[in-house]
Amino acid sequence: MPEKTRTSSANKNGRGRGRDAGGREPRLTGDLLSSSLLAFLRRSNAYGYALVQELAKAGLPGFDSTTVYRTLRQLEKAGLVSSFWDTSDSGPAKRRYSLTTAGETFLNLWYDIFGKYQKVLQSAWESVDNRDTDDSAPGDGAQEE
């Protein structure tokens, strides 16, 4: 998926991408959250709390940690992750999650889809940037003679 990506929160025209018109930030939910969790679990098994920290450290949009735990349970129910109670440390047992073979397959499919989606978004973004900076193009849609 290594395509050219935007790293700033606003483009040269000052349009911010981090917040919508209502002042809210985008949320990481649904398949985006699921695929992010699977990607972290692909690296190594982890506790739910560690995954919450990884999401925050990665700079992803805001999320509710309760949603992360609920999503992990749904992923387990779907057979994409498995978990076990880790009692090796002193203190209370902690649920540790790992990626299953089905989860790896699902993640690979999403990786391909995200690559295609990124190309679509990049193309659309560049079209808007080009339209905004193209002084020779008619502004009202009329054709020049």
C-alpha positions in Angstrom: 0.0 0.0 0.0 3.0 2.4 -0.2 1.3 5.2 -2.2 1.9 8.9 -1.8 0.0 10.1 1.2 -0.9 13.5 2.7 0.7 14.1 6.1 -0.5 17.6 6.9 -3.8 18.3 8.5 -4.7 21.0 6.0 -3.8 21.5 2.4 -2.4 24.6 0.7 -5.9 26.1 0.5 -6.3 25.8 4.3 -9.0 23.1 4.2 -8.6 21.0 7.3 -9.2 17.3 7.1 -9.2 16.4 10.8 -12.6 17.9 11.7 -15.9 18.1 9.9 -18.1 21.2 9.7 -19.7 20.4 13.1 -16.3 20.5 14.8 -16.2 16.7 15.5 -13.3 14.5 14.8 -13.7 11.4 12.7 -14.1 8.2 14.7 -12.4 4.9 14.3 -15.2 2.4 14.3 -16.5 -0.7 12.4 -14.3 -2.4 9.9 -11.6 0.4 10.3 -11.3 -0.4 14.0 -11.4 -4.2 13.4 -8.8 -4.1 10.7 -6.5 -1.9 12.8 -6.8 -4.3 15.7 -6.1 -7.2 13.5 -3.0 -5.4 12.1 -1.6 -4.8 15.6 -2.3 -8.5 16.5 -0.5 -9.6 13.4 2.7 -8.3 15.0 2.2 -10.0 18.3 -0.3 -11.2 20.8 -1.6 -8.4 23.1 -3.9 -7.5 25.9 -6.8 -5.3 25.2 -5.3 -2.4 27.1 -2.1 -2.6 25.1 -4.1 -2.5 21.9 -6.0 0.6 23.1 -2.6 2.2 23.8 -1.3 1.2 20.3 -4.3 2.8 18.6 -3.7 6.0 20.5 0.1 6.0 19.9 -0.5 5.5 16.2 -2.4 8.8 16.1 -5.6 7.3 14.8 -8.9 9.2 15.3 -10.5 9.2 18.7 -12.2 6.1 20.0 -13.9 4.8 23.1 -11.9 2.0 24.8 -15.2 0.2 25.6 -15.7 0.0 21.8 -12.3 -1.6 21.4 -13.1 -4.3 23.9 -16.5 -4.9 22.4 -14.9 -5.1 18.9 -12.3 -7.6 20.2 -15.1 -9.8 21.5 -16.9 -9.6 18.2 -13.7 -10.5 16.3 -13.4 -13.5 18.6 -17.0 -14.5 18.0 -16.3 -14.3 14.3 -13.2 -16.5 14.6 -10.8 -13.8 13.5 -9.0 -13.6 16.9 -8.7 -16.0 19.8 -8.1 -15.2 23.4 -7.0 -16.8 26.6 -6.7 -15.7 30.2 -3.0 -15.0 31.0 -2.3 -15.7 34.7 1.5 -15.7 34.4 1.9 -12.3 36.0 1.1 -11.5 39.6 -2.2 -9.7 40.0 -5.5 -10.4 38.2 -5.7 -12.6 35.1 -5.7 -10.6 31.8 -7.3 -11.6 28.5 -4.6 -11.9 25.8 -5.7 -11.8 22.2 -4.0 -13.4 19.1 -4.7 -13.4 15.4 -6.2 -16.6 13.9 -5.6 -17.9 10.4 -9.1 -16.6 9.4 -8.1 -13.3 10.9 -4.9 -13.2 8.8 -7.0 -13.9 5.7 -9.5 -11.2 6.5 -6.7 -8.7 7.2 -5.0 -9.5 3.9 -8.3 -8.9 2.1 -8.8 -5.6 3.8 -5.2 -4.6 3.1 -5.9 -5.1 -0.7 -9.2 -3.1 -0.4 -7.6 -0.3 1.5 -4.9 0.0 -1.2 -7.6 0.4 -3.8 -9.5 2.8 -1.6 -6.4 4.9 -1.0 -5.9 5.2 -4.8 -9.5 6.3 -5.2 -9.2 8.9 -2.5 -5.8 10.1 -3.7 -7.1 10.5 -7.2 -10.1 12.5 -6.0 -8.0 14.6 -3.7 -5.6 15.5 -6.5 -8.5 16.3 -8.8 -9.8 18.8 -6.3 -6.3 20.3 -5.7 -5.8 20.6 -9.5 -9.2 22.2 -10.0 -8.5 24.7 -7.2 -5.2 25.7 -8.6 -5.9 25.5 -12.3 -6.4 29.2 -13.3 -7.0 28.4 -16.9 -10.1 26.4 -16.3 -13.4 28.2 -16.6 -15.0 28.6 -13.2 -18.6 28.3 -14.2 -18.3 25.2 -16.3 -18.7 27.1 -19.6 -16.4 26.1 -22.4 -13.9 28.5 -23.8 -13.7 29.2 -27.5 
